[in-house]
């Protein structure tokens, strides 16, 4: 598995490669639709890691990021052992939520398999909504991942 920081739609993005595992497929060796959700989580995690911090470090600041909404447009099927590339970038960042976008492609032919997004909010350890700006360390990390290159930053 490798990741590379690139640009997508004028925004910093992270491209990460991996292989479809047998457990992620059905009896026909086609990746199950639910696997894409797991791959998006992997893309999100590697996106943060490539920018110098991890989910674990974010949670240590007292910030959790539950998902409010997921959207996936399935374009083509992934097959067992295909090498895939997931590219992840921030589409919107506000003080109460972040919207991440994902593009999943097969490496061999660059065929788009899925386009997706997650909308996530920020909560504290007790489950109450928080403003990320009240956690300066976490807010500054997120700002570094979403410089003002067209991202809707609302303080």
ZIUR-V837333 format. One record per backbone hydrogen bond with DSSP energy under -1.0 kcal/mol. NH is the residue of the N-H (numbers start at 1). CO is the residue of the C=O. Records with the same first field share a line. If there is no record, write none. Layout:
NH->CO, CO
This chain:
4->15
6->13
8->11
11->8
13->6
14->88
15->4
16->86
17->2
18->84
20->82
24->21
25->22
26->30
29->26
31->78
32->24
35->32
38->34
39->35
40->36
41->37
42->38
43->39
44->40
45->41
46->42
47->43
48->44
49->45
50->46
52->49
53->48
58->54
59->55
60->56
61->58
62->59
63->58
64->123
68->119
69->119
71->117
73->115
75->113
76->113
80->29
81->20
82->79
84->18
85->105
86->16
87->103
88->14
89->101
91->99
92->99
93->152
94->97
98->120
99->92
100->118
101->89
102->116
103->87
104->114
105->85
106->111
107->83
110->106
113->104
114->104
115->73
116->102
117->71
118->100
119->69
120->98
121->66
122->96
123->64
124->128
127->124
130->122
132->95
134->131
135->132
139->135
140->136
141->137
142->138
143->139
144->140
145->141
146->142
149->147
153->151
154->93
